[in-house]
């Protein structure tokens, strides 16, 4: 619980407020953002209402597409492997044999929600920088007019912990085991004048530990639990 984390930090750092510009909640949010800006299964954006990755609807002649502010990184644009034909818009898909598409270990193939997808090659992507500069992709070939065909494999922006009523993305007991000491490290950095070093330690030491605990592992196997779509 976020409130319990704040309670612990206020007790540990006597004289610090709970909220505000100089409150522990501000640094809890900062530590949370550093720790959870990672490419792991928990952060994959998945549309549970349809049991698939979210669609990217395209318009003929339009090569550039931006994404919602909730998207931190677009790893790839994909199509369901069952829809890959012999000539998929001259993207070089014709070199993919049926036998290759049947192997989930194939480097351009991934499985999410029990569905196998094939990555569209030669697409350039840029991560979200801020609300004014969202994540985006650029197609190398005309994607044509397509609805509910392309889908995007992406990772979400960490939840912003702006109040004690907002719960962190890190599950118990990792919130106390990793998020709490990460926040304490930032506060100590403010007190000691080495805030940048504190951020570096969180990125280089605590974040890899969290990744291992979340079982992110090799992103080649992203087989999430299948969703019952009623057929």
N, C-alpha and C positions, 0 to 999 in steps of 0.2 A: 504493500500500500504506500502511495506517495506520501501521505500524511505521516506515516510511521518513519519513513526515511528522513523527512524534514525534522521530526521530533528528535531523532538521533543526532542529526547534524547540529541542531540548536544546542543540545546538551553538550556536544563535543566542543563546539566553538562558542564559548561564553561571550555574550555581547553582540552576537550576530542576530539580525532580524530573520524572520521566517521568509518574508517576501520583500518586494521592492528592489531598487537598483543595487542595494548592498545586502540583499538577503540570500540565504542559502539556496532558495528555490531557483534563483537565476543560475547558479553554478551547477545545480542538479540537472537543469535543462541542458546546459552546455556540455556536461559530461555525458549525458544521455545521447545527445546528438553525435558526439564523437564516437561513442561506442557502437551506436546502431547504424551508422552510415557504412554498412557493409553489405556485400553480396552474399546473402545466405537464404536458405529456404524460407525462413520465417518472414523475410522481407519481399518475397516474390508477390507481385500484384496479380491476383487471380479472381476472376468473376465467378463467385460461387452460385450466382443465380442461373448461370448457363453451364457451369462446370467446365469452362474453358478460359484460356488467356483472353484478355480484352481485345476487341476488334479495332483495327485501324482502317477506317473507310477512306478510300482514295479517289482522286479526281484525275481524269486524263489530262496530261500536260502539266500537272502539279507535282513537283519532285520533293518539295520541302514541307515537313510536317512538325508541328510543335505539340507538346503533351501537357496534360494538366499539371498544376503546381505541386500535386501530391507525388509526382514521379521524380525520383532522384536520378535514375540511370536507365536508359534503354539498352539492354544488352544486345538484342537482335530483333529483326522483323522476321516472322515465321509464317508458314502455312501448314495446315494439317497435312501430314505426309500422304494420307489417302487421296488428297486432291492434287498431288504433284503429277503433272502429265509429262509427255515427252518433250514438249516445247513450252516451257513456262516463261513467256515473255522474253525469250532469248537471254535468260539469266544464266545460261550454262547448266540448267537443270537436266538437259538431255543426257548428260554424262552420268547421271544417277541411275543405277540399275535397280530393278525391283529387289534384288537380293540385298543390296546395300541399304535400301530404305527399310528393310526389315530388321536391321541390326540397331538396337538402341545405343550401342557403343560407338557407332559411326560419329565422327567428330562434328558433323553438321546436323546432327539429329539430337533431339532431347525429348524427354517424356515429362509432362506435367498433368496432374489430375487424371492419369491413366490414358492420356492421349499423346500420340507421338507426333512431333512437329519437325519440319525441316526448315533450316535457316535460309533466308534469301541472301545470297552473297552480294558483295560490292555496295553495301549500304553504309554510309558514314553516319556516326552518331556523336552527339555531344551531351555531356552531363548537365543537369540543372546547376546553375550558379546561384541564382536567387529568384524571387518572384517575378522580377523583370526579365530574367533570362532563363526561360524554362528549358528542359531537356528537349532535344529535337533530333530528327533524322533527315538525311538527304538520300533519295534514291538515285542510282546511277542510270537506270532505265525508266522509261515512262511506266508508272504502275497501273495506268489505265483506270477506268471507272470500275471500282470494285467495292462492294458492300459485304461486310461480314465474311471476308475472304482472308485478307492479311490480319495477323494478330501480333501484338508486341509482348516480348518477354522482357520484363522490367522489374526494378526494385523501387520500393516506396521511400519517400522522405520520412525520417523518424518523426514520431508524434512529438509535437511541441508541448512540453510540460509547463504550461503557463499558470496553472493553479494547482492546489493540492487535491482538487477533485478529479484531475486528469491522471489516469493511470499510465505508468511507464510501459514500454514495449518489452522490457526485460522480465522474464518470469521469475517467480520465487523458486529457490533461494538466491538466484544469481543477482537479484536486485541489491540484496544486502552484501553478498560476497564480492561483487565486482563494481556495481554502480556506486555504492556507498563509498568505498575507498577511492574511486575515481573522482567523485565529487570532493571528497576531503583533500585530495591531492591538488585540485584546482584552487580551493579556498586557501590552502597552505601556500600555494604559488602566489596568490594575491598578497598574503601577509608578508611573504619573504622576498617578494620582488622577482620571482622566477616563474611567472605564469606560463610563458612560452615553453619552458622546460617541462612543466607539469603536463601541458597538452601533449608534448612529444612522448612522454612516458605512457600516457593513456593510449595513444595511437600505437606505439611500438611494443608495449608490454601487456597492458590490460585488454586491449581490443582483440589481439590474437587469442588470448585466454578465453574470452567470451565466445569467439568464433568456434573454438574447439568444443566448448560446453554446449553451444547451440547445435553442434553436429552439422555445421555447414559443409565441411569436407570438400570433396572434389565436385565441382559444379557440373561434371559430366553426367551425374545421376540425380535427376530432380523429380523422382517419381513420387508425387504427392498422392494422398488417398483419393481414389476415384469418387466422383460425385454421381449420385443417382439422378439421371435426367429423365426417367420415366419411360424409357424404351430400351 
